[in-house]
C-alpha cells in the first residue's frame, strides 16, 4: 500500500548532489558525501486493484522516513553507496496501530563503464548493483502499516546520461530486482484465489524505470523526474480486505527536486523535493515531501568537485 516499500525505491527519486545509483553523476575518488534525508508521505485514497477508493478504517495513512545516506568515491568511475532508514507508520482512523523501526540496510555499487565527450557535452553509461536486507525483526504481514516486505533483494541497473556543457542533462535508468521469499507469523494464508498451508510466501520480482531532466551548475541542481515500478506477479487486494505482502504493487510517480551548496560552507548542501503518485495498483495515491542536509568530505588534496561529468 505504501509507494515506498523497499530501500531501492527510496534511492531512486532522491537524486541530489549526493549521487545515487540511478543518476548520471559520480562522486570523485576519495570524496565521501553523507547526511540525512527526511521524507513525509501521506495518502487518504488508494487503488484496490485498479479501483481507486478510500477506507474509513484507515483514514489518512502517514509514513515518515529518516534515512542516513553515504556515498564514497572508490574511484572516479566507481562509487559505493549505503543507506539505512528508520520508518514510522500511522493511520488516522480505525483500530490499526502504527509501527516504527529500522527498515532495510542497502548497499550499492555504481560504475561508469563508458564515457564519450563530444562538442558541447558528454555521454556516459553506468552499470550498478544493489543489495538490501532487513535490519530488524519487523512484521511484513501488516500492510498498509508494515515497515516493508522483510525480503533480501538484489538488483541490477543500467543508466545512460547526456550532459551539456551549459549544465543541462537528461538521464534514463532501468533495473530488475530479485526478491527472496518472506515468512509470516502464521501457518497458512490466502491470496490470489489460493489457500497456502505454509508460512513461506513467494515474492514476485520487480522492474523499474526512472527518467529525469535537470540542470546542474555551480553547486545548484534542479530536476524533474518520472518513476515507474511494476511488480512481476502477485494478486490484487480482495474487496474490503487488507492488502497482502505479495500483492502486485505498481505505480507511476512524478516529482521535482532542488539541491544547493551553501555559499561559504564548503561541502554543505541543502536538498528538498516532492513526489506525487499519479497512477497505481494496490498502492496509496500518495504525496511525499523530502528535505535533507548533506556534507561532502574531500579526503585527498586532489579530489574533484561533486557533480563532475
N, C-alpha and C positions, 0 to 999 in steps of 0.2 A: 504494500500500500504506500510505502514511502518511496518517493522518486530517488532518494539517496539511500541505497540499501547495501552497497558494498563500497569499500575504500577506493576501488577503481573509478567508480562514478564520481566520488568526491574529488579525485585528482583531475578529472577531465576538464571541466569548465573553469577551473581556477587558474588559468594560465596567466600568472603575473610575472614580474621580473625574477621571481624565484626559479623560474623554468620548471616545466612539468614534462611528463613522459609523452604528452600528446601535442606539444607545441613545436615550433621551429627555431627555438633558441637554445644555446648551450652555455653552461657555466664554464668559464675558463679554468685551466688547470690550476689546482691549489687554491681556488676560491671556494668558500663554504657559505651558502645562504641558508639562514634558518629563521624561524619565527613561528607565530601562532595565527591561525585563521579561525574566526568565529562565524558560524552560519546559523541563521534563524529561519526555519522553514515552516509554513503553515498551509493547511488546506481544510475546507469545510465540505467540499464535494469530491467525489471520486468516481472512477469508472469500475462498475461491477461487470466484468467482461467488457462489452462495448457500450453498456448502458451507463450514462452519467447520472448520478443521484447523490443525495445526502443521507445522513443517518443520525437520528436523534440520540442513539446510544453512544455516539462518538462526539457529536457536535463539531468543534474545531480541534483538529489534531495539530499539535506543535512538536516539532523536532528541533532541538538545539544541539550544535556540534562544535566543540572546541578541539582543534586539530593542530598538533605540532608537526611542522614540516622541516625537513633538512635536505639540502642538495649539495653534493660535493663534486667538484671538477677533478676527477681522477686523471683526466687528460683533456686537452682542448676538444677532443672529439668523443669522450666517454664521460658520462655523468652517472652518479649513483644517487638515488632519491629514496628517502624514507618518510613515513608518516605514521602518526599514532593519534587516533581520535577518541575523545570522550563524549558520549552521546546521552542526551536526556530526551524522553518522550512523555507526552501528556495529552489526555483527552479532556475537553472542557465539559462534557456531559457524560451521563451514564455511570456505571459502576466499575469500569475497567481502570485498573491502576497503572500509572506510568512506570517506566523503567529507566534506569540510568547505569552507566558503567563504561569501562573500556570496551571498544568495539574490536576492530581488526588491525593488527600491525601489517604494514605494507612496505615492501622493498622492491625497487625497480632499477633497471639499468637501461640507459639510452645511449645509442651510438650514432654518430654522424658518419655514415659509410660512403656518402657521395657528396661532393661539393664542386660546383661549377660556377665560376664568375663570368659574367658577360657585361657588355657595355650598359651601365646603368643599374646593375644589381647582381644578385646571387640566386642560385638554385641549390637547395640542399635536400637530401633524402636521409631519413633516420630509421633505425630499427630499434625496438625496445622489447623488454620482457619484464613482467612484474609478478610478484608472488605475495599473497596475503594469507593470514591465519588468525583465528580468534585469539584475543588477548585475555579474555575472561570467560567464565562458565555461564554465559548468558543463555536464556531460553529462546530458541528460534521459533517455537510453536506458540507465538502470542501476537501475531500480526493483527492490527496495524501498529501495535506498540512495541514489538520486538526491536532490539537494537540492530539486528542483522540476521543473516542466514546461518551463521556458525559453520561455514564451509571453508575448506582450503581451496584457494583459487590460483590459477596460473594463466597468464595471458601473454600473447604475442602481438606486437603492434608494428605497423608501418606508417610513416609520416612523410609527406612531401611539403616543402615550403618554398615560396617565391618571395624574395625580399628586394625592394628597390632602394637605391641609394638615398632617395628623399625620405625614407623612413616607413613607407607603406609596405604591408606584407599580406600574403594570402596563404593559408595553411589548410591542408586536409589530412586527416588521420583516421585509421581504422584498426580495429582489434578484434581478436577472438579470445574468449575466456573460457577455460575449462574449470568446472567446479566439482568438488568431491561430494559424496553423499553427506547428509546430515542426520543426526539422531534426535528422536523425540523422547520425552519423559512419559511415554505411554506405549502399550504393547500392540496397538492397532490404530489405523486411521483410514479415512475415506476421502478420496479425491478423484476428480476426472472420471466419475462414474464407476469407480472400482473400490473394493474393500481390500486393504493390505493388512495381513496379520503379522506385522513386524514394526519395530521402532525405527527402522532404517528407511530413509527417504532418498530416492534418486533425484538429484537436482539437474535440471536442464542447463546446457551451456548457454553462453550469451555472445552477441556481437554488438559492436557499437561503432558509430562514425561521428567524427567531430569536424566541422568546417568553421574557420574563423577568418575574419578580415580585420586589420587594425593598423595602427600607427605606432612606431617605436623610435624615439629620437630624443637625445639629450635628457635621459632619465625619466621621460614621460611615455607611458604606454596606455593606449585607448583601444578597446577591442569589442567587436560584436561577434557572437558565436552561435552556432546551432549544433545541438547534440541529439542524436537518435540512438536508442538502445532497443534491441529485440532479444527476447528470450526464446531459445530454440526448443520449444516444447512446453509442457505443463498445461494444466487445465485452468478454467475460469472460476472466479468466485461464484459459488452457488447462490441463488436468490435468497436474500435475508440471512445469509450465513457469514461467518467470519472468513477472512482470507486465509489461505494456506501457504506454507513456506515455499512450496514448489510451484505455485501458480505462475502462469505466464505473466510477466510484468514488462510491458512495452511502454515506451514513452518518447515524445519529442519535446525538446526544450529549446527556448531561445533566451539569450542573455547578453549582458553588457558588463564590461569590466574596465576599471581605470586604476593605474598604479603610478606612483610618483616618488622619486628620490628627493628627500627633503634637502633644500639648499643649506650648505654649511654643516651638514651632519653626514659626512661621507659614509655611504653604505646603508643608511637607514631609509626604508621605503614604506609608504602607506599604500594600502590596497582596499578597494571597495568594489562591489559588484552586485548584480541582481539577475535571477533566472526565473523564468515562467514556464510551467508545463502547459503546452498548448494542445496536446493530444495524448491519449494513453489507453491502456488496457490493464485493468486490475491494479491501478496506482492512483494516488491522490492528485487532484488538479492543484498543484502547489505553487506557491510563490516563495522564493528563497532570497534572503539578503545576506551578504557576506562582507566582513570587514576584517582587516588584519594588519599586523606590523611585522616587517621582515628586515633582517640585517645581514649584509654580506661582509664576511671577513676575508681579507686578502692575505693568505698565508704564505705568500712568497713575494719578493720585490718585483718580479717580472710578470705578475698576474695581470690579466687583461681586464676589460670592462664588461660587466654583466650585460647580456643582450647583444654581444658581438655576433656577427653572422657566421 
